[in-house]
Amino acid sequence: MLGFLKQPVVVTAEINMNLVALTVMGLVNRLWALSYPRAVVFDEVYYGQFVSLYMKRIFFVDDSGPPFGHMLLAFGGYLGGFDGNFLWNRIGAEYSMNVPVWSLRLLPALTGALCVPLAYQILVELHFSHCAAFGAALLILFENSLITQSRLMLLESVLIFFILLAILSYLKFYNLQKCSPFTAGWWFWLLLTGVACSCAVGVKYMGLFTYMLLLAIAGGHSWHLIGDQTLSNVSVLCHLLARGLALVVVPVAMYLSFFYVHLTVLYRSGPHDQIMTSAFQASLEGGLARITQGQPLEVAYGSQITLRNVLGKPVPCWLHSHKNTYPIRYENGRGSSHQQQVTCYPFKDVNNWWIVKDPGMQQLVVSNPPRPVRHGHIVQLVHGITTRYLNTHDVAAPLSPHSQEISCYIDYNISMPAQNLWRVEIVNRESDTDVWKTILSEVRFVHVNTSAVLKLSGASLPEWGYRQLEIIGEKLSKGHHQSMLWNVEEHRYGKSQEQKEREVELHSPTQADISKNLSFMARFTELQWKILTLKNEDTEHKYSSSPLDWITMDTNIAYWFHPISGAQIHLIGNILTWASANVATLVYVCLFLWYLLRRRRKICDIPEDAWRLWVSAGGLCVGGWAVNYLPFFMMEKTLFLYHYLPALTFQILLIPVVLQHLTDHLCRSQLPKNMFSALMVAWFSSIYLVYRTFSPLTYGEPTLSAAELRSLRWKDSWDILIRKH
Amino acid sequence: TLRRVRSVAFPTCLSLHPATSRGDALAPGAENYNSHDALRGNQTPLPAMPYGADSLSLDAVRGGARLPSGPRCGGLRQRRPRRPAGEPSRPSPPPRAWAPLEAPVGVWAPLASITLLSFASRFYRLCEPPHVCWDETHFGKMGSYYINRTFFFDVHPPLGKMLIGLAGYLSGYNGTFPFQKPGDRYGHHNYIGMRGFCAFLGSCLVPFAYLIVLELSKSLSAALLAASILIFDTGCITLSQYILLDPILMFFLMGAVLSMVKYNSCAVRPFSAPWWFWLSLTGVNLAGAIGVKFVGLFVVLLVGLNTVYDLWELLGDLSLSLVTLGKHLLARVFCLILLPLVLYTAQFAVHFAVLNKSGPGDGFFSSAFQSRLIGNNLHNVSVPEHLAYGSVITMKNLRMAGGYLHSHWHLYPEGVGARQQQVTAYLHKDLNNLWVIKKHDSNTDHLDPSCSVEFVRHGDVIRLEHKETSRNLHSHQHEAPMTRKHFQVTGYGINGTGDANDFWRIEVVGRKSGKRIKVLRSQIRLTHLATGCILGSSGKTLPKWGWEQVEVTCTPYVKETPNALWNVEDHINPKLPNISLDVLKPSFPEILLESHMVMIRGNSGLKPKENEVTSKPWHWPINYQGLRFSGVNETDYRVYLLGNPVVWWLNLVTIGLYLLMATCTIVAIKRGAQLTVEFKELSEVLLHSGGKIMLGWLLHYLPFFMMGRVLYFHHYFPAMLFSSMLTGITWDTLLKFCAGCLSCSMGKRVYTYGMLALMLLIVYSFYLFHPLSYGMVGPMASDPNSPMAGLRWLESWEF
């Protein structure tokens, strides 16, 4: 019964003091004086506004990446009790007392610190010596650029952490694969790989590169598994399914869940509403929902509506008209119809109201019961304030001479009859008898006489058109483009027969009651699409750089500058580490090619085991560097030095790999080995020295004098701020 | 006769190497084929024989038969590395279900008939419509430029247009038709020569595809299927019938693939005459492909990858010495790198030699370049030699494809620096490029006859006044519009009265102070006096408000780059005598480099505009939308570039099918499944030959997803050629697989009927859709009376 008492209870703990020491050093190194400076540093101004919006639960769209990273930063703010009240408008602005700087910066700093033991562990799992692993960790520890980036409210260190975690867990999993597949540990590491990958992708889309690399490596390993004929077909299938589940299904589910949380947390309307479709806006609290709440759903003859262009580019706008006419002659001498202008106007205005009229009847009010407009019906659109009819004819549009001009018809009693019949085509209809619905239906207006389609050209009119956007009739409708689609945003049933009453009615706010709930997937798809396609006007930034500058670190970024003391923080790397990493990459590639060609001729310079190790470690490190670096050459967005940091991390991991290979296989006798070790010691000390030298620029203190700053300008292209007195 | 002798000799050789389908069907000579078929009739299993002996005796036989030198190397295609010496050759396979289909048919007869069909389909109604269609307006015009020897600028390399020009010249077209816009009637001008030339090259694609597929799959029916797809594709027909670059590009592209495949087949006899012939022909075709359009780079990549793989195999063959390997490497470097480079350069040499008259493209090039052109104001120029105050000048930026310093009556928009007059760099010659040199501190009119001439000297402080608007060239510490690190440059002041920010120091590179400044030859640097920055052109294109001209900035980083250097091009000063200047003529490499820079800039400038409906790469394989070549209204003669939908959707399905089949096969092999000899051969064809074609398709399709420029539907056609060949190979293999699984007679029937059904389907769909290419008149397809009624299967098709 009490047999267990006969045996002593033994708890054996194995603690790798190396790991502990590295973690502690990392924490000290990254967390030291974390809340200094108490001022907005560089991109904190950018991420900070999102943290504030999270705190206030206000919806936003950020085209720089998926929401997980922002959410993590906001979580820090939540823990610190941040209320979101801070105006993020200027780099260098002092934080007010309510901003918990320390906890906002804590998470990036923690993840940055944990990268140090992760690097150690990765090399150990790659079967390198503890000495090499320790070296790798130290290099990460003393890398100034990584330190700067992790000590601020920025996302790169979080990204690097998840990337390294994914790599490490895959290696752990792969090492377990040989001895004990399908055990708890095996599952744990496999699933952790998938989770870490999705977190990396969720923080920044850059994580996708590493995810692809891991998938490729996993694919290669699975291929070997398929070729392993000792396994039965069923067990091979199980292996493949497990990998598919953990590396594809789990990440996708996680990714969706980030958006789910994002959309659940942010339920209030906010500054970016206008980018989204009316249906999406209506699902947010406040904003459009407040206006559209209780609108009638079905558009009927006599409805008063505002029409919003579905594309929303260059700015979201509504179909608009006003008293002014097109000039008789344009600047370039072409003539116009001189009829009333029709434009697209990016602000809410009483002139955006149009009335749907049945061509066969005179009345402008909704009959009882309302007669809904269906797909294929022919309508006239009457401008509410001026009661003129939307019209198009064979006159060239002001800025797009190949298309027809759209006007509100004025009868000048010349031989130019009104052509104001439009066919309503609901593009997203389910059946051909669908009713035109408020907000939900995307409608194309096809002109009956000329089959021109009402379209937003994207050009803005000159002074005479008040710089509003041009509306044209596209004669050759080339396929479907969102610029030809319109949806009803505000809507009410018109009641007033007389023009005067109607004007009063148009000015009054709409009232009534319906609610539109979009499903999560619909909202996710729309938000994801907007994130991917939203294009900010990308102009060159003062500190932007080209990928070629990164390898040699020809550029730096001034993050922060104290206006009085002159203390400053720069993103500037440990130049010695960068140089060594480049050399290591070069040596690796040359040696690899040399071995490869000679092995093809059946000459083996190194034993099979060493070769396999060399290939796997190098494939991971050089591959990681390449996938995180080369794609930038094809990107057209504004690039900064910090985009290189993930690639750099992989490159740093390569240094000890190459060094150990050199000592093991190329230094055959004792003497060169000793010399090599001595060199190593000297090299590590100089790396530490460089780190110390540049640490004032990394931590922002102590303040340096102008002469000291000048002496730190090791490269002419570095932009170190030296004040002139 | 020789023919007889060989047909006697060959059975001997082939009997040593029993009928593996790879070994025999390759022979492009009908005699070999027939002789072998005769052998096949017997199907006698032959004793195994060591490889060494068999190759030796084969050589002996070849020597004895005295093969004529020429592109011939079928017979034996076994590459050595794949079959190590000493391994016995395979025993003859059992009779096959599909063999009888191929047996009685030769190779040349089908080739001749498909060639005939191909020519017939391309030349039918070639002269219709007798007006300019679509891009004929560009390429016809450029052909005319060659005939008139007028210099022009285009984003594509010159070979295609040169050939069009040559065809026009030979067929009696005199280059006088203006090709102004699509729809212009040709009238009495002879355009058939140029269209006929393009149609001729377009017709050659079919036999090329036939030969490639035959060579790769050894299956006549696969080759016929691929050929008939191309013959009966309305898209290929339409694209071949007009004066366009695409037929020329595709001709060279397929030529390159064909010769690559052929020289791979010659691998058993390296350094033989046919081997050299095909290898160098590959190089020639590569030069042709890349000389027509830069898209030709993709086929260079394909050939490159194939060559790397080839060399890798050779490297693994330990029986080859390093010296032999070196020879192999050098041969490829010579034929596939050096030869194309030389030919490519030669095209440009001809281009520059032919176009020696000034024309519309002058402004894109540097002053030195322009001086070569007869009729340009810089040709045998005579201007005042030294700059003087009061001179009216134009300044040209020295960077490649740099523009003239330009200003106009438009201000920088709000939010972009100070709201002052724009200063840009402009590539065309224009009155707004004129500037007047003035002294910085006085506003006297130097052209007043009472003043004496005063020359501008190195190191002087000057003011540059824009002639049309009388504003001074000005800079200040505002950010430049695009390059935020630089300062903005504006036009400032009224009637020449500005402020101290209008002062610039003029310096000549490599000159001491006090020397005069020469027109054209001096490289000038303008330093802003107040901020110390240097006037330069960043090369970035301004947005719409700047009329998409090039940005001009003042750079605070003092670097010696051509961006910041200028030369004076035009120089007007009535008080100075004109002197004839012999401008330094640029050397050929300089011209070559410059024209490439200009082309690359032009290409990257073709960006789609906001809200413009453009064709997306994913539209293409599904035949989502075509291109209107001619005609809009009901009464017009309408031609619409659209692939035959049945063919294209078959191609699309086949790509999926191929991936599925390839995956299954490769996994089965990896799992160690025991395949019969027959299936092994099939999978070899599927993976190896199909893989090559698949790679070609990928290389010609995927890169378009990453291109920022405007894309059109017709960009897909090179990829479509590969896709069609893949269809031929895949269906043939699939049917053979099916047939192999069934009993002999049943399998034979499945195979025959399957192939027949596919071909009939293609022919019938062509019958339905042929008006797309050969012209539609009358009501649109939406009208039930139209010949195309009911055929508008997708709403996005516009016919």
Interface residues (C-beta under 8 A of the other chain):
Chain A: W223 I226 G227 Q229 N233 V236 L311 K313 P314 L456 S457 G458 A459 L476 K478 G479 H480 H481 S483 T539 E540 H541 K542 L597 R600 R601 K602 M634 E636
Chain B: W312 L315 G316 L318 P481 M482 T483 R484 K485 K544 K609 E610 N611 E612 V613 Y624 Q625 R628 V632 V667 K670 R671 G672 M706 G708 S796 E798
